[in-house]
Amino acid sequence: MRCHLDKKTTVITGGASGIGFALAKVALQKNHVVFIADIEQDALKRALCELAALGDVVGTTLDVTDTLRVHAFADTVFNETGHVDYLFNNAGIAGALGFIWETPLDLLRHVFEVNVIGIMHCLQAFVPRILALDRPAHLINMSSTAGVTTLPCFGQYQISKHSVVTLTESLHHELALLTGKVKASVVCPGLVATRIGESSRNYPQVLREKLQQQNRHSVSQQWLNACLSGLQQGADPLHVAQTIFKQVEENLFYIFPQADILHNVKARQDAMCSGTCAPMPAYLGP
Ligand SMILES: NC(=O)c1ccc[n+]([C@@H]2O[C@H](COP(=O)([O-])OP(=O)(O)OC[C@H]3O[C@@H](n4cnc5c(N)ncnc54)[C@H](O)[C@@H]3O)[C@@H](O)[C@H]2O)c1
């Protein structure tokens, strides 16, 4: 067993690329021991090569939808360090774009399985052990702007990301009933320049084929094109990760690394209170 009781421990799912990889860099710069887990083996190897130069990092191949493997991952982390200070439930995938009534349900289920049940698996594996230690820790769940606003044609992803927000609000209230030491936050980034638009690279083969065969209505295709070009011009993942860490350390619950989308959240709340559907947010669109 390696003992790192003197250092903080940060655990990041989906840490091999994008925002998760950037979070790992920031945590290493803070001299934390970092555990990254990711489904994508080659990306994990590349990430570990780069991150090892920055500090103490351990990588594990992991599919967050596999509950037994997630528990085994938690065993590894606790055996190695004895504690967890920050758990970033970051692994996530985009869904196929399209109208709600045409959404293939097995794709919807898969997106929900990764983005929501994956977080549940991690919470169920880590939280009892974190609580048993009776020391400060922070659980951070990755939602999205798509978890607090609603665009057309993004139903699969939005259903999962809205769920992550309410899941984390439940978590916050439940932790507060038990302890003041363990906190929760939910992160809602806007567009960030990562490979999220190529999420199907990690879909099971059968779903990848289904996605390729999907006949997309021209309206959905326009939204898809807008999304892909929006992602290319999205924020720098490292800058986003630095902002997320700063706001976690400031103990914010709702974390919006790009504050310019907050007026869309306010518009949705105002519309709800007046009984109308929220206006379409303007941050993305054909
Ligand atoms: N990029 C954006 O614009 C954006 C905006 C809002 C929220 N997000 C969220 O940020 C998180 C990170 O996404 P990203 O943009 O860095 O995308 P990304 O595709 O670059 O990184 C996601 C990582 O998660 C991993 N992953 C996917 N499925 C997994 C599984 N089943 N088990 C374990 N690992 C898995 C991938 O291999 C990848 O390394 C996601 O939850 C995403 O929904 C992204």
The ligand as a MOL file (V3000), in Angstrom:
LIG
                    3D

  0  0  0     0  0            999 V3000
M  V30 BEGIN CTAB
M  V30 COUNTS 44 48 0 0 0
M  V30 BEGIN ATOM
M  V30 1 N -17.6330 20.0540 -23.7570 0
M  V30 2 C -18.7170 20.7400 -23.4360 0
M  V30 3 O -19.1250 21.7000 -24.1220 0
M  V30 4 C -19.4770 20.3700 -22.1800 0
M  V30 5 C -20.4520 21.2740 -21.7190 0
M  V30 6 C -21.1540 20.9690 -20.5850 0
M  V30 7 C -20.9110 19.7910 -19.8780 0
M  V30 8 N -19.9640 18.9200 -20.3640 0 CHG=1
M  V30 9 C -19.7610 17.6870 -19.5890 0
M  V30 10 O -18.4060 17.6080 -19.1940 0
M  V30 11 C -18.0510 16.2420 -18.9780 0
M  V30 12 C -16.7450 15.9430 -19.6750 0
M  V30 13 O -16.9670 15.9910 -21.0800 0
M  V30 14 P -15.9100 16.6190 -22.1040 0
M  V30 15 O -16.5490 17.7690 -22.7490 0
M  V30 16 O -14.6010 16.7820 -21.4620 0 CHG=-1
M  V30 17 O -15.8910 15.4600 -23.2140 0
M  V30 18 P -14.7460 14.4360 -23.6540 0
M  V30 19 O -15.4110 13.4890 -24.5790 0
M  V30 20 O -13.5460 15.1900 -24.1160 0
M  V30 21 O -14.3770 13.7130 -22.2750 0
M  V30 22 C -15.2620 12.7990 -21.6520 0
M  V30 23 C -14.4490 11.6730 -21.0470 0
M  V30 24 O -15.3420 10.7200 -20.4410 0
M  V30 25 C -14.9340 9.4130 -20.8290 0
M  V30 26 N -16.0700 8.4950 -20.7580 0
M  V30 27 C -17.1160 8.4030 -21.6170 0
M  V30 28 N -17.9210 7.3940 -21.2580 0
M  V30 29 C -17.3820 6.8360 -20.1480 0
M  V30 30 C -17.7570 5.7560 -19.3060 0
M  V30 31 N -18.8550 5.0120 -19.5600 0
M  V30 32 N -16.9760 5.4570 -18.2510 0
M  V30 33 C -15.8370 6.1670 -17.9920 0
M  V30 34 N -15.4140 7.1890 -18.7730 0
M  V30 35 C -16.1900 7.5380 -19.8270 0
M  V30 36 C -14.4020 9.5920 -22.2360 0
M  V30 37 O -13.5620 8.5160 -22.6570 0
M  V30 38 C -13.6730 10.9210 -22.1310 0
M  V30 39 O -12.3160 10.7540 -21.7340 0
M  V30 40 C -19.2440 15.4210 -19.4860 0
M  V30 41 O -20.0310 15.0060 -18.3810 0
M  V30 42 C -20.0000 16.3960 -20.3540 0
M  V30 43 O -21.3650 16.0770 -20.4530 0
M  V30 44 C -19.2480 19.1900 -21.4840 0
M  V30 END ATOM
M  V30 BEGIN BOND
M  V30 1 1 1 2
M  V30 2 2 2 3
M  V30 3 1 2 4
M  V30 4 1 4 5
M  V30 5 2 4 44
M  V30 6 2 5 6
M  V30 7 1 6 7
M  V30 8 2 7 8
M  V30 9 1 8 9
M  V30 10 1 8 44
M  V30 11 1 9 10
M  V30 12 1 9 42
M  V30 13 1 10 11
M  V30 14 1 11 12
M  V30 15 1 11 40
M  V30 16 1 12 13
M  V30 17 1 13 14
M  V30 18 2 14 15
M  V30 19 1 14 16
M  V30 20 1 14 17
M  V30 21 1 17 18
M  V30 22 2 18 19
M  V30 23 1 18 20
M  V30 24 1 18 21
M  V30 25 1 21 22
M  V30 26 1 22 23
M  V30 27 1 23 24
M  V30 28 1 23 38
M  V30 29 1 24 25
M  V30 30 1 25 26
M  V30 31 1 25 36
M  V30 32 1 26 27
M  V30 33 1 26 35
M  V30 34 2 27 28
M  V30 35 1 28 29
M  V30 36 1 29 30
M  V30 37 2 29 35
M  V30 38 1 30 31
M  V30 39 2 30 32
M  V30 40 1 32 33
M  V30 41 2 33 34
M  V30 42 1 34 35
M  V30 43 1 36 37
M  V30 44 1 36 38
M  V30 45 1 38 39
M  V30 46 1 40 41
M  V30 47 1 40 42
M  V30 48 1 42 43
M  V30 END BOND
M  V30 END CTAB
M  END
